Amino acid sequence: MSRYFTDTEEAQAVAASIHDQRAAHQGQAPDEMPTMAVLCRKRAQFEPLRLELEARDIPYEVVGLGGLLHTPEVADVVAMLHVLTDPGRSDALARLLAGARWRLGARDLAALGDWAAALERGHERAARGEDPEPADDAATTGENAEEPVVMADIVDRASLIEALETLPPEGWVSSRGRGISAEGVRRLRALRRDVRDLRSVLGDELTTVIHEVETVLGLDIELAALPGEDPVHARRNLDGFHDQAVQFAATTRTHDVAAFLDWLEAASHEENGLELPPAHTRRDAVQLLTVHASKGLEWDHVYVPGLNKNDFPSKKSSAWTLEAAKLPWPLRGDAAQLPQWDARVSDVRELESSYEDFAEDVEQYDLAEERRLAYVAFTRAKSLLELSGSVFRGTAQEVKEASPFLLEARELVEGLSPGFEAGPWVEPEPDATNPQRDTRVSALWPYDPVEGPELVRTERSADGEHMETVIAPAHRGRREVMERAARAVAERGFPDTRELTDEELAQGPSGDVVTRWRREAELLLGRRAASEEDRSVHMPSHVSASALVAMDTDPEGFISNLRRPMPRKPGSAARAGTAFHTWVENFFGDSAIFDADELPGSDDYVDEDLDLPRLAETFRNSPWASLEPYAIELPVETPVGSLTVRGRIDAVFRTADGWELVDWKTGRIPRGRELKRKSGQLALYRLAFARLHEVPVELVSAAFYYVAADLVVRPHDLADETELEAVVSSLYEVGMTDPDAAEEPPVEEPPSPE
């Protein structure tokens, strides 16, 4: 049990204790390292603790969305997402411009701000029907300038993002005498190109967009190259952010980036929002999380800082009468366990008195709830529990009293209870002031991002003396090492080892590393050589209808995918096809009872970003909408040669002289040879349906309906059974083995979204 003068000293002590505990187990087996967690009452306590852990190079994981958004790599990703979707977020663009990726200097940033202001003045004058001022003439002649704006911009202030999109012409100088340097223009053009490329993928899956942003920012490589850090562990915060994106997409059924950003902002403002527990405890990192998120988990060592009165326990009242958005307690299912306001309305004084009684009951109830929460925190530790508080927190002048929970634990120490130890305990003087109010941390900017900034910390000690501490860059000397390694790569080795053979290098001081690198290089070269050899592969016994088309269209690619299956790249086209098929299925399912136009909200789930409302309207006006289908999404299976081919027919309709099978398509219309090959899917469906219903194949027709173009395509030369079997037989000429000899399980390809 300890109490420190400031929360900064408290965070330093916690980090020092964790560092010592981890150092004591250094060099042992990974499973010997104790699991550790720092549990905070509120997420607002995370930042000083995170900074101290980082200063000591202690690997840590921030659990929960609130803390994740403040980590540098996640903050950069969120900033880029704002730039892509909101022209008013100049702050987000400024973060990127001043960061390690583009490193725009102060002079160029100021000049870019001047250019943004000039654009805004030009918009305002154009909206009033006035001619531009001479100083603003360039605003209509900048790079990519279009027709003059005739209405005020939607952004009510100068936008750096707009300025980036329309950079000033060469030689432009603002009214303040500032211009963007040639190197600054080059970097701004590079950023503009990256932003435009990223905007082109905004319609893809949300996680795909985030991955593309990571790649453009170089975060994937930067984190993987962190010295002394496991690449998988280095990505822990970005992976946690990806998990949040997956949760959002699964919950809301949308991949809209702007909606995701709004969700992040709302969740971060809610103190108890998204308090997700970690998937598991970790030995390779210290986990930083709230007490609420720790329920049900245990760690070897647990640290609970911030045990101050009004912090933990919290002074915030939970009374429903204080917030209009809260459900009145009498209406809750657990009303019997909650304090109730017995309002006495005979007169005003009685009403006030009854409310005071209710407020006292709520205060006691809240204290009991906080005690339960403290019990959760204190019982998470298996072998070591450290409790602490501080006299001052942040820059507040208020003296914090010790938490009653901390005082009760201290009584056990003073009573010499076994297993309890006392740490440093500070009692403030009556006239004590918070030294952190006079604490300043400064650094020269811009600085070398490879080494980090040199910090100057000015603070006042407890006895009133001012002290100045210079903190060296966290990675001083790293630039020199990096440049030396880069020269070695260009010159094919370091000067003192360039002429040595692999065997001589393997016997040197870095022999283990050399041996591992050589083995990895041999594996990569062997893999490349093997890919150029002709090899056979077992044909699966079952394939999908789309796989049969792939056999005919690109047999080499089909075989390559069997040898090394790769996931398909997600995209808006695939999502559009899937969503439209779902809409059609619901359309025909509902139309038997209601007119689709009468169904309230029938199109609410259709993603407007994929242009599905237009596709739905086109379908309603097509002949298919008025027909009654015999079947929708009919599964079929039939043998073709030595294979069994499975598929799903989108719709089956009865005709005057037989049957018609229809496959809905949301993509472009193929032509010529491509259409003929794709019609193999219809041929397979026709053959399977004819066999299933025991009807002549001549009585079954098939068609593609390309919804976007509102065009029906009926191939007249669909392949028969013999031609389909020929497609399968031809694969054995390019490296397949008989499926009867296959020992591998059947490979089932996912059906095409089309």
Secondary structure, DSSP 4 states (H G I P E B T S, - for coil): -EEEEEHHHHHHHHHHHHHHHHHHTTTS-GGGSPPEEEEESSGGGHHHHHHHHHHTT--EEE-SHHHHTTSHHHHHHHHHHHHHH-TT-HHHHHHHHHSTTT---HHHHHHHHHHHHHHHHHHHHHHTTPPPPGGGGGGGTSTT--SPP-S--SSSS--HHHHHHSPPPTT---TTS----HHHHHHHHHHHHHHHHHHTTTTS-HHHHHHHHHHHHTHHHHHHT-TT--HHHHTHHHHHHHHHHHHHHHHH----HHHHHHHHHHHHHSTTTT-PPPSS--SSSEEEEETGGGTT--EEEEEE---BTBBTTB-----GGG-TTSPPGGGSTTGGGS-------SSHHHHHHHHHHHHHHHHHHHHHHHHHHHHHHHTSEEEEEEEEEEEE-TT--SPPPBPHHHHHHHHHHHTT-TT-----B----TT---GGGG-EEEE-SS--TTT-PPEEEEEE-TTS-EEEEEE--TTTTHHHHHHHHHHHHHTTS-TTTTT--HHHHHTSTTHHHHHHHHHHHHHHHHHHHHHTS---EEPPSEEEHHHHHHHHH-HHHHHHHHHS--PPPP-HHHHHHHHHHHHHHHHHHHHTTS-GGGSTTTTTTS-GGGTHHHHHHHHHTSGGGGS--SEEEEEEEEEETTEEEEEEEEEEEEETTEEEEEEEE-SPPP-HHHHHHHHHHHHHHHHHHHHHHT--GGGEEEEEEETTTTEEE--SS---HHHHHHHHHHHGGGTEE-GGG--SPPP-PPPP--
